[in-house]
Amino acid sequence: QVQLVESGGGLVQPGGSLRLSCVVSGRIFSIADMGWFRQAPDKQRELIAKITTKSSTHYADSVLGRFTISRDNAMNTVYLKMNNLKPDDTALYYCNKLSSDLTPLWSWGQGTQVTVSS
């Protein structure tokens, strides 16, 4: 049974930074393409960053140049470094394994809340 535990969220002012972590247990993490998703109030969950097993990265236009996804296979952890945060980044953030068509494959974790406000 896979378990995803996201952490690192919080309240931050516009222009600030946060680093999110997602620890994966119960599966072989190193062979999984991983993604970070977010869901803002009254909006659908969206994929914002992807990292492949070879550490190639891809980003949604909304976060390109501000967010960086990375992974540590030895720690079964994927990270999301977020810089220059904006109020529109306010959302609940989740990680998940990605299929080849970017579909999330595992049960969702509890997510971590990011709130950007002055």
C-alpha positions as CSV (number, residue, x, y, z in Angstrom):
1,Q,0.0,0.0,0.0
2,V,1.6,3.2,-1.1
3,Q,1.6,6.2,1.2
4,L,2.3,9.8,0.1
5,V,3.1,12.4,2.8
6,E,3.4,16.0,1.7
7,S,4.8,18.7,4.0
8,G,6.4,22.1,3.9
9,G,3.4,24.3,3.2
10,G,2.5,27.4,5.1
11,L,1.6,31.1,5.0
12,V,4.0,33.3,3.0
13,Q,3.9,36.8,1.7
14,P,3.9,37.5,-2.0
15,G,7.4,37.2,-3.4
16,G,8.4,34.7,-0.7
17,S,9.6,31.1,-1.0
18,L,8.8,27.7,0.3
19,R,10.1,24.2,-0.3
20,L,7.6,21.3,-0.3
21,S,8.5,17.7,0.3
22,C,6.7,14.5,-0.5
23,V,7.9,11.2,1.0
24,V,6.8,8.0,-0.7
25,S,6.6,4.7,1.1
26,G,5.4,1.3,0.0
27,R,6.5,1.4,-3.6
28,I,9.8,1.5,-5.6
29,F,10.1,5.2,-5.9
30,S,13.1,5.3,-8.2
31,I,11.2,3.9,-11.2
32,A,8.4,6.3,-11.0
33,D,7.9,9.5,-12.9
34,M,6.5,11.9,-10.2
35,G,4.5,15.1,-10.4
36,W,3.3,17.9,-8.2
37,F,-0.3,18.9,-8.4
38,R,-2.3,21.7,-6.8
39,Q,-5.9,22.4,-6.3
40,A,-7.1,25.9,-5.5
41,P,-10.6,26.6,-4.0
42,D,-13.4,26.0,-6.5
43,K,-10.9,24.8,-9.2
44,Q,-9.8,21.5,-10.6
45,R,-6.6,19.8,-9.5
46,E,-3.9,20.6,-12.0
47,L,-0.4,19.2,-12.7
48,I,2.2,21.9,-12.4
49,A,5.5,20.0,-12.4
50,K,6.9,16.7,-13.5
51,I,10.2,14.9,-12.9
52,T,11.1,11.7,-14.8
53,T,13.1,8.7,-13.5
54,K,16.1,10.3,-15.3
55,S,15.3,13.7,-13.6
56,S,14.1,15.5,-16.7
57,T,11.7,18.2,-15.6
58,H,8.7,19.8,-17.1
59,Y,6.5,22.7,-15.8
60,A,3.2,24.3,-16.4
61,D,3.5,27.8,-17.8
62,S,2.0,29.3,-14.7
63,V,5.0,28.2,-12.6
64,L,7.8,28.0,-15.2
65,G,10.9,30.0,-14.0
66,R,9.6,30.2,-10.4
67,F,9.2,26.6,-9.3
68,T,11.8,23.8,-9.4
69,I,11.0,20.1,-8.9
70,S,13.7,17.7,-7.8
71,R,14.0,14.2,-6.3
72,D,16.2,12.2,-4.0
73,N,15.8,8.5,-4.7
74,A,17.8,7.4,-1.7
75,M,15.2,9.2,0.5
76,N,12.2,8.3,-1.6
77,T,11.4,12.0,-1.7
78,V,10.3,14.5,-4.3
79,Y,10.7,18.3,-3.7
80,L,9.1,21.4,-5.0
81,K,11.1,24.6,-4.5
82,M,8.8,27.6,-5.0
83,N,10.2,31.1,-5.4
84,N,8.5,34.5,-6.1
85,L,5.2,33.2,-4.8
86,K,2.0,34.9,-5.9
87,P,-1.5,35.0,-4.4
88,D,-2.6,32.8,-7.3
89,D,-0.3,30.1,-6.1
90,T,-2.6,29.6,-3.0
91,A,-3.7,26.0,-3.1
92,L,-3.5,22.6,-1.6
93,Y,-0.4,20.9,-3.1
94,Y,-0.1,17.1,-3.7
95,C,2.4,14.8,-5.3
96,N,1.7,11.6,-7.2
97,K,3.2,9.0,-9.6
98,L,2.5,9.8,-13.2
99,S,1.5,7.5,-16.0
100,S,2.8,8.1,-19.5
101,D,-0.3,10.3,-20.2
102,L,0.2,12.2,-17.0
103,T,-2.6,10.5,-15.1
104,P,-2.0,10.2,-11.3
105,L,-1.7,6.5,-10.4
106,W,-1.7,6.3,-6.6
107,S,-4.2,7.2,-3.9
108,W,-3.8,10.9,-2.9
109,G,-2.1,12.0,0.3
110,Q,-3.4,14.7,2.5
111,G,-1.6,17.4,0.7
112,T,0.0,20.5,2.1
113,Q,-1.6,23.9,2.2
114,V,0.2,26.9,0.6
115,T,-1.3,30.3,1.3
116,V,0.2,33.4,-0.3
117,S,-1.1,36.6,1.3
118,S,0.1,39.9,2.7
